[in-house]
Amino acid sequence: MSVKEIIVQENLVILDSVTFAVEFRDPSVISIRQHPTGPCFVCGPARAVLSEEQAQELIAAGVTDLR
């Protein structure tokens, strides 16, 4: 999976055809972790590779960076 769109104002992350509406500042729900191909969006069991630009956008919105 890959991240297609991030809508910070609405706390939305859209992966391929799945949309996650989550509180960006809750590290028990959402975080960014390291993956062999780059940063990885983690929400529960869901994982998706991010670009570094997308990772920085989520970090600026309050997502915890656990890389």
PDBQT receptor file of N, H, CA, C and O in Angstrom, charges set to zero:
ATOM      1  N   MET A   1       0.837  -1.176   0.000  1.00  0.00    +0.000 N 
ATOM      2  CA  MET A   1       0.000   0.000   0.000  1.00  0.00    +0.000 C 
ATOM      3  C   MET A   1       0.880   1.236   0.000  1.00  0.00    +0.000 C 
ATOM      4  O   MET A   1       2.019   1.221   0.467  1.00  0.00    +0.000 OA
ATOM      5  N   SER A   2       0.319   2.299  -0.536  1.00  0.00    +0.000 N 
ATOM      6  H   SER A   2      -0.607   2.312  -0.915  1.00  0.00    +0.000 HD
ATOM      7  CA  SER A   2       1.020   3.577  -0.490  1.00  0.00    +0.000 C 
ATOM      8  C   SER A   2       0.035   4.685  -0.160  1.00  0.00    +0.000 C 
ATOM      9  O   SER A   2      -1.164   4.568  -0.411  1.00  0.00    +0.000 OA
ATOM     10  N   VAL A   3       0.557   5.753   0.402  1.00  0.00    +0.000 N 
ATOM     11  H   VAL A   3       1.532   5.849   0.606  1.00  0.00    +0.000 HD
ATOM     12  CA  VAL A   3      -0.278   6.892   0.775  1.00  0.00    +0.000 C 
ATOM     13  C   VAL A   3      -0.554   7.709  -0.484  1.00  0.00    +0.000 C 
ATOM     14  O   VAL A   3       0.372   8.137  -1.173  1.00  0.00    +0.000 OA
ATOM     15  N   LYS A   4      -1.828   7.917  -0.774  1.00  0.00    +0.000 N 
ATOM     16  H   LYS A   4      -2.580   7.569  -0.214  1.00  0.00    +0.000 HD
ATOM     17  CA  LYS A   4      -2.233   8.691  -1.949  1.00  0.00    +0.000 C 
ATOM     18  C   LYS A   4      -2.461  10.155  -1.614  1.00  0.00    +0.000 C 
ATOM     19  O   LYS A   4      -2.150  11.039  -2.412  1.00  0.00    +0.000 OA
ATOM     20  N   GLU A   5      -3.011  10.412  -0.415  1.00  0.00    +0.000 N 
ATOM     21  H   GLU A   5      -3.264   9.694   0.234  1.00  0.00    +0.000 HD
ATOM     22  CA  GLU A   5      -3.333  11.792  -0.051  1.00  0.00    +0.000 C 
ATOM     23  C   GLU A   5      -3.373  11.938   1.460  1.00  0.00    +0.000 C 
ATOM     24  O   GLU A   5      -3.758  11.011   2.172  1.00  0.00    +0.000 OA
ATOM     25  N   ILE A   6      -2.973  13.106   1.946  1.00  0.00    +0.000 N 
ATOM     26  H   ILE A   6      -2.660  13.859   1.367  1.00  0.00    +0.000 HD
ATOM     27  CA  ILE A   6      -3.047  13.459   3.360  1.00  0.00    +0.000 C 
ATOM     28  C   ILE A   6      -3.841  14.755   3.454  1.00  0.00    +0.000 C 
ATOM     29  O   ILE A   6      -3.508  15.739   2.793  1.00  0.00    +0.000 OA
ATOM     30  N   ILE A   7      -4.895  14.759   4.278  1.00  0.00    +0.000 N 
ATOM     31  H   ILE A   7      -5.166  13.960   4.815  1.00  0.00    +0.000 HD
ATOM     32  CA  ILE A   7      -5.692  15.964   4.493  1.00  0.00    +0.000 C 
ATOM     33  C   ILE A   7      -5.587  16.293   5.977  1.00  0.00    +0.000 C 
ATOM     34  O   ILE A   7      -6.378  15.812   6.789  1.00  0.00    +0.000 OA
ATOM     35  N   VAL A   8      -4.600  17.120   6.320  1.00  0.00    +0.000 N 
ATOM     36  H   VAL A   8      -3.957  17.510   5.660  1.00  0.00    +0.000 HD
ATOM     37  CA  VAL A   8      -4.268  17.412   7.713  1.00  0.00    +0.000 C 
ATOM     38  C   VAL A   8      -5.442  18.031   8.463  1.00  0.00    +0.000 C 
ATOM     39  O   VAL A   8      -5.720  17.633   9.594  1.00  0.00    +0.000 OA
ATOM     40  N   GLN A   9      -6.136  18.994   7.861  1.00  0.00    +0.000 N 
ATOM     41  H   GLN A   9      -5.910  19.318   6.942  1.00  0.00    +0.000 HD
ATOM     42  CA  GLN A   9      -7.223  19.697   8.546  1.00  0.00    +0.000 C 
ATOM     43  C   GLN A   9      -8.338  18.755   8.996  1.00  0.00    +0.000 C 
ATOM     44  O   GLN A   9      -9.048  19.046   9.958  1.00  0.00    +0.000 OA
ATOM     45  N   GLU A  10      -8.492  17.631   8.305  1.00  0.00    +0.000 N 
ATOM     46  H   GLU A  10      -7.916  17.395   7.523  1.00  0.00    +0.000 HD
ATOM     47  CA  GLU A  10      -9.560  16.683   8.631  1.00  0.00    +0.000 C 
ATOM     48  C   GLU A  10      -9.035  15.400   9.281  1.00  0.00    +0.000 C 
ATOM     49  O   GLU A  10      -9.802  14.461   9.497  1.00  0.00    +0.000 OA
ATOM     50  N   ASN A  11      -7.735  15.352   9.594  1.00  0.00    +0.000 N 
ATOM     51  H   ASN A  11      -7.113  16.115   9.418  1.00  0.00    +0.000 HD
ATOM     52  CA  ASN A  11      -7.102  14.157  10.166  1.00  0.00    +0.000 C 
ATOM     53  C   ASN A  11      -7.349  12.924   9.303  1.00  0.00    +0.000 C 
ATOM     54  O   ASN A  11      -7.695  11.863   9.824  1.00  0.00    +0.000 OA
ATOM     55  N   LEU A  12      -7.175  13.054   7.989  1.00  0.00    +0.000 N 
ATOM     56  H   LEU A  12      -6.894  13.916   7.567  1.00  0.00    +0.000 HD
ATOM     57  CA  LEU A  12      -7.405  11.952   7.061  1.00  0.00    +0.000 C 
ATOM     58  C   LEU A  12      -6.119  11.546   6.359  1.00  0.00    +0.000 C 
ATOM     59  O   LEU A  12      -5.317  12.389   5.955  1.00  0.00    +0.000 OA
ATOM     60  N   VAL A  13      -5.940  10.235   6.224  1.00  0.00    +0.000 N 
ATOM     61  H   VAL A  13      -6.592   9.550   6.552  1.00  0.00    +0.000 HD
ATOM     62  CA  VAL A  13      -4.871   9.671   5.411  1.00  0.00    +0.000 C 
ATOM     63  C   VAL A  13      -5.543   8.684   4.466  1.00  0.00    +0.000 C 
ATOM     64  O   VAL A  13      -6.255   7.783   4.909  1.00  0.00    +0.000 OA
ATOM     65  N   ILE A  14      -5.318   8.852   3.163  1.00  0.00    +0.000 N 
ATOM     66  H   ILE A  14      -4.740   9.584   2.803  1.00  0.00    +0.000 HD
ATOM     67  CA  ILE A  14      -5.943   7.985   2.167  1.00  0.00    +0.000 C 
ATOM     68  C   ILE A  14      -4.869   7.089   1.568  1.00  0.00    +0.000 C 
ATOM     69  O   ILE A  14      -3.901   7.568   0.977  1.00  0.00    +0.000 OA
ATOM     70  N   LEU A  15      -5.055   5.767   1.731  1.00  0.00    +0.000 N 
ATOM     71  H   LEU A  15      -5.841   5.378   2.211  1.00  0.00    +0.000 HD
ATOM     72  CA  LEU A  15      -4.146   4.764   1.187  1.00  0.00    +0.000 C 
ATOM     73  C   LEU A  15      -4.867   4.042   0.063  1.00  0.00    +0.000 C 
ATOM     74  O   LEU A  15      -5.944   3.487   0.278  1.00  0.00    +0.000 OA
ATOM     75  N   ASP A  16      -4.308   4.040  -1.102  1.00  0.00    +0.000 N 
ATOM     76  H   ASP A  16      -3.432   4.491  -1.277  1.00  0.00    +0.000 HD
ATOM     77  CA  ASP A  16      -4.940   3.382  -2.240  1.00  0.00    +0.000 C 
ATOM     78  C   ASP A  16      -6.440   3.672  -2.213  1.00  0.00    +0.000 C 
ATOM     79  O   ASP A  16      -6.847   4.766  -2.602  1.00  0.00    +0.000 OA
ATOM     80  N   SER A  17      -7.279   2.731  -1.766  1.00  0.00    +0.000 N 
ATOM     81  H   SER A  17      -6.949   1.842  -1.450  1.00  0.00    +0.000 HD
ATOM     82  CA  SER A  17      -8.729   2.968  -1.728  1.00  0.00    +0.000 C 
ATOM     83  C   SER A  17      -9.282   2.934  -0.306  1.00  0.00    +0.000 C 
ATOM     84  O   SER A  17     -10.492   2.797  -0.123  1.00  0.00    +0.000 OA
ATOM     85  N   VAL A  18      -8.426   3.056   0.694  1.00  0.00    +0.000 N 
ATOM     86  H   VAL A  18      -7.443   3.167   0.545  1.00  0.00    +0.000 HD
ATOM     87  CA  VAL A  18      -8.853   3.027   2.098  1.00  0.00    +0.000 C 
ATOM     88  C   VAL A  18      -8.568   4.392   2.722  1.00  0.00    +0.000 C 
ATOM     89  O   VAL A  18      -7.490   4.957   2.534  1.00  0.00    +0.000 OA
ATOM     90  N   THR A  19      -9.545   4.917   3.465  1.00  0.00    +0.000 N 
ATOM     91  H   THR A  19     -10.420   4.458   3.617  1.00  0.00    +0.000 HD
ATOM     92  CA  THR A  19      -9.368   6.204   4.141  1.00  0.00    +0.000 C 
ATOM     93  C   THR A  19      -9.340   5.994   5.645  1.00  0.00    +0.000 C 
ATOM     94  O   THR A  19     -10.215   5.325   6.194  1.00  0.00    +0.000 OA
ATOM     95  N   PHE A  20      -8.342   6.560   6.320  1.00  0.00    +0.000 N 
ATOM     96  H   PHE A  20      -7.630   7.104   5.875  1.00  0.00    +0.000 HD
ATOM     97  CA  PHE A  20      -8.229   6.500   7.770  1.00  0.00    +0.000 C 
ATOM     98  C   PHE A  20      -8.540   7.877   8.334  1.00  0.00    +0.000 C 
ATOM     99  O   PHE A  20      -7.900   8.863   7.971  1.00  0.00    +0.000 OA
ATOM    100  N   ALA A  21      -9.520   7.941   9.220  1.00  0.00    +0.000 N 
ATOM    101  H   ALA A  21     -10.040   7.140   9.515  1.00  0.00    +0.000 HD
ATOM    102  CA  ALA A  21      -9.845   9.176   9.934  1.00  0.00    +0.000 C 
ATOM    103  C   ALA A  21      -9.405   8.951  11.380  1.00  0.00    +0.000 C 
ATOM    104  O   ALA A  21     -10.113   8.309  12.155  1.00  0.00    +0.000 OA
ATOM    105  N   VAL A  22      -8.242   9.476  11.736  1.00  0.00    +0.000 N 
ATOM    106  H   VAL A  22      -7.666   9.997  11.106  1.00  0.00    +0.000 HD
ATOM    107  CA  VAL A  22      -7.651   9.211  13.050  1.00  0.00    +0.000 C 
ATOM    108  C   VAL A  22      -7.112  10.496  13.660  1.00  0.00    +0.000 C 
ATOM    109  O   VAL A  22      -6.813  11.458  12.952  1.00  0.00    +0.000 OA
ATOM    110  N   GLU A  23      -6.993  10.498  14.970  1.00  0.00    +0.000 N 
ATOM    111  H   GLU A  23      -7.235   9.717  15.545  1.00  0.00    +0.000 HD
ATOM    112  CA  GLU A  23      -6.389  11.634  15.676  1.00  0.00    +0.000 C 
ATOM    113  C   GLU A  23      -4.877  11.543  15.485  1.00  0.00    +0.000 C 
ATOM    114  O   GLU A  23      -4.240  10.626  16.004  1.00  0.00    +0.000 OA
ATOM    115  N   PHE A  24      -4.301  12.489  14.745  1.00  0.00    +0.000 N 
ATOM    116  H   PHE A  24      -4.818  13.234  14.323  1.00  0.00    +0.000 HD
ATOM    117  CA  PHE A  24      -2.877  12.455  14.427  1.00  0.00    +0.000 C 
ATOM    118  C   PHE A  24      -1.990  12.514  15.661  1.00  0.00    +0.000 C 
ATOM    119  O   PHE A  24      -0.866  12.012  15.619  1.00  0.00    +0.000 OA
ATOM    120  N   ARG A  25      -2.445  13.099  16.746  1.00  0.00    +0.000 N 
ATOM    121  H   ARG A  25      -3.357  13.506  16.780  1.00  0.00    +0.000 HD
ATOM    122  CA  ARG A  25      -1.601  13.279  17.934  1.00  0.00    +0.000 C 
ATOM    123  C   ARG A  25      -1.684  12.121  18.926  1.00  0.00    +0.000 C 
ATOM    124  O   ARG A  25      -1.169  12.232  20.039  1.00  0.00    +0.000 OA
ATOM    125  N   ASP A  26      -2.320  11.013  18.546  1.00  0.00    +0.000 N 
ATOM    126  H   ASP A  26      -2.738  10.923  17.642  1.00  0.00    +0.000 HD
ATOM    127  CA  ASP A  26      -2.463   9.865  19.448  1.00  0.00    +0.000 C 
ATOM    128  C   ASP A  26      -1.491   8.760  19.033  1.00  0.00    +0.000 C 
ATOM    129  O   ASP A  26      -1.800   7.988  18.125  1.00  0.00    +0.000 OA
ATOM    130  N   PRO A  27      -0.312   8.668  19.684  1.00  0.00    +0.000 N 
ATOM    131  CA  PRO A  27       0.690   7.684  19.277  1.00  0.00    +0.000 C 
ATOM    132  C   PRO A  27       0.274   6.234  19.509  1.00  0.00    +0.000 C 
ATOM    133  O   PRO A  27       0.915   5.323  18.985  1.00  0.00    +0.000 OA
ATOM    134  N   SER A  28      -0.785   6.003  20.280  1.00  0.00    +0.000 N 
ATOM    135  H   SER A  28      -1.305   6.743  20.705  1.00  0.00    +0.000 HD
ATOM    136  CA  SER A  28      -1.249   4.625  20.463  1.00  0.00    +0.000 C 
ATOM    137  C   SER A  28      -2.021   4.148  19.235  1.00  0.00    +0.000 C 
ATOM    138  O   SER A  28      -2.294   2.956  19.097  1.00  0.00    +0.000 OA
ATOM    139  N   VAL A  29      -2.376   5.082  18.340  1.00  0.00    +0.000 N 
ATOM    140  H   VAL A  29      -2.154   6.050  18.453  1.00  0.00    +0.000 HD
ATOM    141  CA  VAL A  29      -3.160   4.740  17.150  1.00  0.00    +0.000 C 
ATOM    142  C   VAL A  29      -2.340   4.870  15.870  1.00  0.00    +0.000 C 
ATOM    143  O   VAL A  29      -2.410   4.004  14.997  1.00  0.00    +0.000 OA
ATOM    144  N   ILE A  30      -1.570   5.940  15.755  1.00  0.00    +0.000 N 
ATOM    145  H   ILE A  30      -1.513   6.643  16.464  1.00  0.00    +0.000 HD
ATOM    146  CA  ILE A  30      -0.885   6.249  14.496  1.00  0.00    +0.000 C 
ATOM    147  C   ILE A  30       0.558   6.671  14.771  1.00  0.00    +0.000 C 
ATOM    148  O   ILE A  30       0.837   7.368  15.747  1.00  0.00    +0.000 OA
ATOM    149  N   SER A  31       1.471   6.239  13.898  1.00  0.00    +0.000 N 
ATOM    150  H   SER A  31       1.244   5.673  13.105  1.00  0.00    +0.000 HD
ATOM    151  CA  SER A  31       2.873   6.637  14.030  1.00  0.00    +0.000 C 
ATOM    152  C   SER A  31       3.573   6.471  12.686  1.00  0.00    +0.000 C 
ATOM    153  O   SER A  31       3.008   5.951  11.724  1.00  0.00    +0.000 OA
ATOM    154  N   ILE A  32       4.813   6.928  12.654  1.00  0.00    +0.000 N 
ATOM    155  H   ILE A  32       5.272   7.350  13.435  1.00  0.00    +0.000 HD
ATOM    156  CA  ILE A  32       5.678   6.726  11.500  1.00  0.00    +0.000 C 
ATOM    157  C   ILE A  32       6.842   5.879  11.983  1.00  0.00    +0.000 C 
ATOM    158  O   ILE A  32       7.475   6.192  12.992  1.00  0.00    +0.000 OA
ATOM    159  N   ARG A  33       7.116   4.813  11.262  1.00  0.00    +0.000 N 
ATOM    160  H   ARG A  33       6.602   4.559  10.443  1.00  0.00    +0.000 HD
ATOM    161  CA  ARG A  33       8.208   3.903  11.613  1.00  0.00    +0.000 C 
ATOM    162  C   ARG A  33       9.119   3.722  10.406  1.00  0.00    +0.000 C 
ATOM    163  O   ARG A  33       8.801   4.161   9.301  1.00  0.00    +0.000 OA
ATOM    164  N   GLN A  34      10.242   3.079  10.630  1.00  0.00    +0.000 N 
ATOM    165  H   GLN A  34      10.501   2.723  11.528  1.00  0.00    +0.000 HD
ATOM    166  CA  GLN A  34      11.190   2.840   9.546  1.00  0.00    +0.000 C 
ATOM    167  C   GLN A  34      10.823   1.560   8.809  1.00  0.00    +0.000 C 
ATOM    168  O   GLN A  34      10.379   0.588   9.419  1.00  0.00    +0.000 OA
ATOM    169  N   HIS A  35      11.012   1.567   7.497  1.00  0.00    +0.000 N 
ATOM    170  H   HIS A  35      11.373   2.357   7.002  1.00  0.00    +0.000 HD
ATOM    171  CA  HIS A  35      10.793   0.418   6.625  1.00  0.00    +0.000 C 
ATOM    172  C   HIS A  35      12.005   0.368   5.699  1.00  0.00    +0.000 C 
ATOM    173  O   HIS A  35      12.602   1.412   5.436  1.00  0.00    +0.000 OA
ATOM    174  N   PRO A  36      12.391  -0.802   5.194  1.00  0.00    +0.000 N 
ATOM    175  CA  PRO A  36      13.563  -0.864   4.314  1.00  0.00    +0.000 C 
ATOM    176  C   PRO A  36      13.499   0.077   3.104  1.00  0.00    +0.000 C 
ATOM    177  O   PRO A  36      14.537   0.483   2.582  1.00  0.00    +0.000 OA
ATOM    178  N   THR A  37      12.283   0.425   2.657  1.00  0.00    +0.000 N 
ATOM    179  H   THR A  37      11.440   0.096   3.081  1.00  0.00    +0.000 HD
ATOM    180  CA  THR A  37      12.166   1.313   1.496  1.00  0.00    +0.000 C 
ATOM    181  C   THR A  37      11.898   2.762   1.875  1.00  0.00    +0.000 C 
ATOM    182  O   THR A  37      11.696   3.601   0.997  1.00  0.00    +0.000 OA
ATOM    183  N   GLY A  38      11.893   3.070   3.179  1.00  0.00    +0.000 N 
ATOM    184  H   GLY A  38      12.057   2.389   3.892  1.00  0.00    +0.000 HD
ATOM    185  CA  GLY A  38      11.681   4.449   3.610  1.00  0.00    +0.000 C 
ATOM    186  C   GLY A  38      10.712   4.541   4.765  1.00  0.00    +0.000 C 
ATOM    187  O   GLY A  38      10.414   3.532   5.403  1.00  0.00    +0.000 OA
ATOM    188  N   PRO A  39      10.206   5.747   5.051  1.00  0.00    +0.000 N 
ATOM    189  CA  PRO A  39       9.276   5.916   6.163  1.00  0.00    +0.000 C 
ATOM    190  C   PRO A  39       7.992   5.129   5.918  1.00  0.00    +0.000 C 
ATOM    191  O   PRO A  39       7.584   4.921   4.776  1.00  0.00    +0.000 OA
ATOM    192  N   CYS A  40       7.368   4.698   7.002  1.00  0.00    +0.000 N 
ATOM    193  H   CYS A  40       7.700   4.867   7.930  1.00  0.00    +0.000 HD
ATOM    194  CA  CYS A  40       6.169   3.867   6.912  1.00  0.00    +0.000 C 
ATOM    195  C   CYS A  40       5.083   4.417   7.833  1.00  0.00    +0.000 C 
ATOM    196  O   CYS A  40       5.319   4.621   9.024  1.00  0.00    +0.000 OA
ATOM    197  N   PHE A  41       3.900   4.655   7.283  1.00  0.00    +0.000 N 
ATOM    198  H   PHE A  41       3.709   4.489   6.316  1.00  0.00    +0.000 HD
ATOM    199  CA  PHE A  41       2.712   5.055   8.039  1.00  0.00    +0.000 C 
ATOM    200  C   PHE A  41       2.174   3.805   8.728  1.00  0.00    +0.000 C 
ATOM    201  O   PHE A  41       1.989   2.776   8.079  1.00  0.00    +0.000 OA
ATOM    202  N   VAL A  42       1.919   3.880  10.044  1.00  0.00    +0.000 N 
ATOM    203  H   VAL A  42       2.069   4.716  10.572  1.00  0.00    +0.000 HD
ATOM    204  CA  VAL A  42       1.396   2.748  10.806  1.00  0.00    +0.000 C 
ATOM    205  C   VAL A  42       0.136   3.191  11.534  1.00  0.00    +0.000 C 
ATOM    206  O   VAL A  42       0.142   4.170  12.280  1.00  0.00    +0.000 OA
ATOM    207  N   CYS A  43      -0.948   2.451  11.303  1.00  0.00    +0.000 N 
ATOM    208  H   CYS A  43      -0.954   1.655  10.697  1.00  0.00    +0.000 HD
ATOM    209  CA  CYS A  43      -2.219   2.709  11.980  1.00  0.00    +0.000 C 
ATOM    210  C   CYS A  43      -2.813   1.354  12.326  1.00  0.00    +0.000 C 
ATOM    211  O   CYS A  43      -3.419   0.694  11.482  1.00  0.00    +0.000 OA
ATOM    212  N   GLY A  44      -2.630   0.941  13.597  1.00  0.00    +0.000 N 
ATOM    213  H   GLY A  44      -2.138   1.477  14.282  1.00  0.00    +0.000 HD
ATOM    214  CA  GLY A  44      -3.055  -0.410  13.971  1.00  0.00    +0.000 C 
ATOM    215  C   GLY A  44      -2.282  -1.413  13.130  1.00  0.00    +0.000 C 
ATOM    216  O   GLY A  44      -1.059  -1.311  13.028  1.00  0.00    +0.000 OA
ATOM    217  N   PRO A  45      -2.965  -2.383  12.523  1.00  0.00    +0.000 N 
ATOM    218  CA  PRO A  45      -2.267  -3.368  11.696  1.00  0.00    +0.000 C 
ATOM    219  C   PRO A  45      -1.939  -2.866  10.284  1.00  0.00    +0.000 C 
ATOM    220  O   PRO A  45      -1.196  -3.525   9.557  1.00  0.00    +0.000 OA
ATOM    221  N   ALA A  46      -2.480  -1.718   9.893  1.00  0.00    +0.000 N 
ATOM    222  H   ALA A  46      -3.084  -1.183  10.484  1.00  0.00    +0.000 HD
ATOM    223  CA  ALA A  46      -2.243  -1.187   8.542  1.00  0.00    +0.000 C 
ATOM    224  C   ALA A  46      -0.863  -0.554   8.442  1.00  0.00    +0.000 C 
ATOM    225  O   ALA A  46      -0.400   0.106   9.372  1.00  0.00    +0.000 OA
ATOM    226  N   ARG A  47      -0.215  -0.763   7.307  1.00  0.00    +0.000 N 
ATOM    227  H   ARG A  47      -0.591  -1.299   6.551  1.00  0.00    +0.000 HD
ATOM    228  CA  ARG A  47       1.101  -0.194   7.025  1.00  0.00    +0.000 C 
ATOM    229  C   ARG A  47       1.099   0.332   5.601  1.00  0.00    +0.000 C 
ATOM    230  O   ARG A  47       0.498  -0.268   4.709  1.00  0.00    +0.000 OA
ATOM    231  N   ALA A  48       1.775   1.459   5.389  1.00  0.00    +0.000 N 
ATOM    232  H   ALA A  48       2.263   1.947   6.113  1.00  0.00    +0.000 HD
ATOM    233  CA  ALA A  48       1.920   2.000   4.038  1.00  0.00    +0.000 C 
ATOM    234  C   ALA A  48       3.204   2.809   3.960  1.00  0.00    +0.000 C 
ATOM    235  O   ALA A  48       3.514   3.588   4.860  1.00  0.00    +0.000 OA
ATOM    236  N   VAL A  49       3.939   2.621   2.891  1.00  0.00    +0.000 N 
ATOM    237  H   VAL A  49       3.687   1.987   2.159  1.00  0.00    +0.000 HD
ATOM    238  CA  VAL A  49       5.183   3.357   2.682  1.00  0.00    +0.000 C 
ATOM    239  C   VAL A  49       4.854   4.796   2.297  1.00  0.00    +0.000 C 
ATOM    240  O   VAL A  49       3.967   5.056   1.484  1.00  0.00    +0.000 OA
ATOM    241  N   LEU A  50       5.596   5.725   2.905  1.00  0.00    +0.000 N 
ATOM    242  H   LEU A  50       6.317   5.514   3.565  1.00  0.00    +0.000 HD
ATOM    243  CA  LEU A  50       5.432   7.162   2.666  1.00  0.00    +0.000 C 
ATOM    244  C   LEU A  50       6.647   7.715   1.946  1.00  0.00    +0.000 C 
ATOM    245  O   LEU A  50       7.728   7.129   1.993  1.00  0.00    +0.000 OA
ATOM    246  N   SER A  51       6.465   8.835   1.287  1.00  0.00    +0.000 N 
ATOM    247  H   SER A  51       5.586   9.311   1.250  1.00  0.00    +0.000 HD
ATOM    248  CA  SER A  51       7.626   9.595   0.827  1.00  0.00    +0.000 C 
ATOM    249  C   SER A  51       8.140  10.364   2.048  1.00  0.00    +0.000 C 
ATOM    250  O   SER A  51       7.414  10.522   3.029  1.00  0.00    +0.000 OA
ATOM    251  N   GLU A  52       9.365  10.834   1.994  1.00  0.00    +0.000 N 
ATOM    252  H   GLU A  52       9.955  10.706   1.197  1.00  0.00    +0.000 HD
ATOM    253  CA  GLU A  52       9.898  11.629   3.103  1.00  0.00    +0.000 C 
ATOM    254  C   GLU A  52       9.079  12.910   3.270  1.00  0.00    +0.000 C 
ATOM    255  O   GLU A  52       8.864  13.367   4.392  1.00  0.00    +0.000 OA
ATOM    256  N   GLU A  53       8.628  13.483   2.166  1.00  0.00    +0.000 N 
ATOM    257  H   GLU A  53       8.803  13.111   1.255  1.00  0.00    +0.000 HD
ATOM    258  CA  GLU A  53       7.795  14.693   2.221  1.00  0.00    +0.000 C 
ATOM    259  C   GLU A  53       6.476  14.411   2.958  1.00  0.00    +0.000 C 
ATOM    260  O   GLU A  53       6.042  15.217   3.781  1.00  0.00    +0.000 OA
ATOM    261  N   GLN A  54       5.842  13.272   2.664  1.00  0.00    +0.000 N 
ATOM    262  H   GLN A  54       6.194  12.617   1.995  1.00  0.00    +0.000 HD
ATOM    263  CA  GLN A  54       4.597  12.908   3.353  1.00  0.00    +0.000 C 
ATOM    264  C   GLN A  54       4.855  12.669   4.838  1.00  0.00    +0.000 C 
ATOM    265  O   GLN A  54       4.051  13.068   5.681  1.00  0.00    +0.000 OA
ATOM    266  N   ALA A  55       5.974  12.019   5.160  1.00  0.00    +0.000 N 
ATOM    267  H   ALA A  55       6.626  11.695   4.475  1.00  0.00    +0.000 HD
ATOM    268  CA  ALA A  55       6.314  11.775   6.562  1.00  0.00    +0.000 C 
ATOM    269  C   ALA A  55       6.473  13.097   7.305  1.00  0.00    +0.000 C 
ATOM    270  O   ALA A  55       5.973  13.245   8.419  1.00  0.00    +0.000 OA
ATOM    271  N   GLN A  56       7.160  14.049   6.700  1.00  0.00    +0.000 N 
ATOM    272  H   GLN A  56       7.566  13.929   5.795  1.00  0.00    +0.000 HD
ATOM    273  CA  GLN A  56       7.361  15.352   7.343  1.00  0.00    +0.000 C 
ATOM    274  C   GLN A  56       6.041  16.098   7.514  1.00  0.00    +0.000 C 
ATOM    275  O   GLN A  56       5.850  16.795   8.510  1.00  0.00    +0.000 OA
ATOM    276  N   GLU A  57       5.129  15.958   6.554  1.00  0.00    +0.000 N 
ATOM    277  H   GLU A  57       5.284  15.392   5.745  1.00  0.00    +0.000 HD
ATOM    278  CA  GLU A  57       3.812  16.590   6.663  1.00  0.00    +0.000 C 
ATOM    279  C   GLU A  57       3.036  16.015   7.848  1.00  0.00    +0.000 C 
ATOM    280  O   GLU A  57       2.407  16.759   8.601  1.00  0.00    +0.000 OA
ATOM    281  N   LEU A  58       3.082  14.693   8.013  1.00  0.00    +0.000 N 
ATOM    282  H   LEU A  58       3.593  14.088   7.401  1.00  0.00    +0.000 HD
ATOM    283  CA  LEU A  58       2.389  14.061   9.142  1.00  0.00    +0.000 C 
ATOM    284  C   LEU A  58       3.043  14.428  10.474  1.00  0.00    +0.000 C 
ATOM    285  O   LEU A  58       2.343  14.660  11.460  1.00  0.00    +0.000 OA
ATOM    286  N   ILE A  59       4.359  14.483  10.515  1.00  0.00    +0.000 N 
ATOM    287  H   ILE A  59       4.928  14.295   9.714  1.00  0.00    +0.000 HD
ATOM    288  CA  ILE A  59       5.069  14.868  11.741  1.00  0.00    +0.000 C 
ATOM    289  C   ILE A  59       4.686  16.292  12.135  1.00  0.00    +0.000 C 
ATOM    290  O   ILE A  59       4.440  16.568  13.310  1.00  0.00    +0.000 OA
ATOM    291  N   ALA A  60       4.634  17.193  11.162  1.00  0.00    +0.000 N 
ATOM    292  H   ALA A  60       4.834  16.969  10.208  1.00  0.00    +0.000 HD
ATOM    293  CA  ALA A  60       4.236  18.578  11.436  1.00  0.00    +0.000 C 
ATOM    294  C   ALA A  60       2.804  18.655  11.958  1.00  0.00    +0.000 C 
ATOM    295  O   ALA A  60       2.459  19.579  12.695  1.00  0.00    +0.000 OA
ATOM    296  N   ALA A  61       1.965  17.679  11.573  1.00  0.00    +0.000 N 
ATOM    297  H   ALA A  61       2.246  16.930  10.973  1.00  0.00    +0.000 HD
ATOM    298  CA  ALA A  61       0.568  17.642  12.026  1.00  0.00    +0.000 C 
ATOM    299  C   ALA A  61       0.425  16.968  13.390  1.00  0.00    +0.000 C 
ATOM    300  O   ALA A  61      -0.671  16.921  13.946  1.00  0.00    +0.000 OA
ATOM    301  N   GLY A  62       1.538  16.444  13.933  1.00  0.00    +0.000 N 
ATOM    302  H   GLY A  62       2.429  16.482  13.481  1.00  0.00    +0.000 HD
ATOM    303  CA  GLY A  62       1.497  15.872  15.270  1.00  0.00    +0.000 C 
ATOM    304  C   GLY A  62       1.674  14.373  15.363  1.00  0.00    +0.000 C 
ATOM    305  O   GLY A  62       1.626  13.818  16.461  1.00  0.00    +0.000 OA
ATOM    306  N   VAL A  63       1.879  13.694  14.229  1.00  0.00    +0.000 N 
ATOM    307  H   VAL A  63       1.918  14.145  13.337  1.00  0.00    +0.000 HD
ATOM    308  CA  VAL A  63       2.085  12.243  14.254  1.00  0.00    +0.000 C 
ATOM    309  C   VAL A  63       3.455  11.948  14.868  1.00  0.00    +0.000 C 
ATOM    310  O   VAL A  63       4.434  12.630  14.564  1.00  0.00    +0.000 OA
ATOM    311  N   THR A  64       3.521  10.939  15.724  1.00  0.00    +0.000 N 
ATOM    312  H   THR A  64       2.726  10.385  15.970  1.00  0.00    +0.000 HD
ATOM    313  CA  THR A  64       4.764  10.556  16.394  1.00  0.00    +0.000 C 
ATOM    314  C   THR A  64       5.701   9.842  15.426  1.00  0.00    +0.000 C 
ATOM    315  O   THR A  64       5.300   8.894  14.752  1.00  0.00    +0.000 OA
ATOM    316  N   ASP A  65       6.937  10.295  15.360  1.00  0.00    +0.000 N 
ATOM    317  H   ASP A  65       7.262  11.066  15.908  1.00  0.00    +0.000 HD
ATOM    318  CA  ASP A  65       7.967   9.700  14.508  1.00  0.00    +0.000 C 
ATOM    319  C   ASP A  65       8.759   8.704  15.348  1.00  0.00    +0.000 C 
ATOM    320  O   ASP A  65       9.507   9.105  16.240  1.00  0.00    +0.000 OA
ATOM    321  N   LEU A  66       8.603   7.420  15.075  1.00  0.00    +0.000 N 
ATOM    322  H   LEU A  66       7.995   7.095  14.350  1.00  0.00    +0.000 HD
ATOM    323  CA  LEU A  66       9.296   6.371  15.836  1.00  0.00    +0.000 C 
ATOM    324  C   LEU A  66      10.436   5.738  15.042  1.00  0.00    +0.000 C 
ATOM    325  O   LEU A  66      10.854   4.616  15.330  1.00  0.00    +0.000 OA
ATOM    326  N   ARG A  67      10.932   6.457  14.050  1.00  0.00    +0.000 N 
ATOM    327  H   ARG A  67      10.593   7.368  13.816  1.00  0.00    +0.000 HD
ATOM    328  CA  ARG A  67      12.039   5.896  13.260  1.00  0.00    +0.000 C 
ATOM    329  C   ARG A  67      13.263   5.923  14.088  1.00  0.00    +0.000 C 
ATOM    330  O   ARG A  67      14.326   5.500  13.632  1.00  0.00    +0.000 OA
TER     331      ARG A  67
